[in-house]
Amino acid sequence: MKKPLFISLCLLFAGVARAETTVTLEGVHNCCKGCTNGIVKAASGLKDVTVTAEGETVTIVSKSKSNAKKAVEAIMEAGYYGKSSEAETTASSSLPKTEKKLTAATVTGAHLCCQKCVNAMTEAVKSVPGVTEYNIVNKEKTFTVKGEFSESDLLASMNKAGFHGTVAK
């Protein structure tokens, strides 16, 4: 009788002591309370996930790797980007493999809650070789870019500045 009880207790404690997964994203754009709230809110619907954002560092703690990965994806979908050492949960920028030149593009999904966000995004976009015109507006979810530039250069510059978005041609 003692052996099954011991085995049951071991199984119970093994389940309780399951290791949490922690993912740290570095370089995330987080200039104000609106950014912080957006980052935390992005993953708020996921079970057993806690997100904290302090400066350019976002920490995700989850009871499962799959939910940690979902949290990273949700944060990216909300318009933020960061680098992580966790290979399975790293925010990937999904840079296109081709270097096709664009003359115009619309970027959607970028987080632009305040003028500081707009200024940071403007600096990122105008640093892209070949960009000649852009229209980035506070509180908007889309903006346009014109010139002769590559999609991968545009996305890489946005990612470097801590932003994520999708380019529609």
C-alpha positions, 0 to 999 in steps of 0.5 A: 500500500505504501508504494502506490501512495509514494508513486502517486505523490511523486507524480503529483509533485512532478506535475507541480514542479514542472519547469516554467518557460521564460522568454526574454525579448530584447530591443522591443520598442517601448517608449511609453505607457501605451506601448507597455500596455499594448505589449502586456495586453497582446498576450493577456488572453493566453492561459498561464502566461505573464508578460512584463515590459521594462524598457526595451526588454519584454519577459514572458513567463509561461507554464508551456513552451507552446504558450510562450511561443504564442505570446511572442507571436501575439506581441509581434501581431500587436506591432512589436519586435524583439530578439530572443536567445530562445530558438523555438520562441524567437520573434522572427521578422519573416524577412522575404527571401527575395530582394525585389525592389518596390516602388510603393508599399503599405505597412500594416500592423505597426504599433504607433500609439504616440508621437515617440512611436511615430518618430522612432518609426520615421527614423527606421523608415527613412534610413532604408536605402531608396525610400523617398517618401513616407506617411507615418501618422500617430494612432494609425495602423497603416502607413505608406512608403514610396521610392525604390527599396527592398521589402527586406530592407524595410522590414529589417530596419523596422525590426532593428527599431523594435517594430513589426509589421506586414508589407502589402505591395 
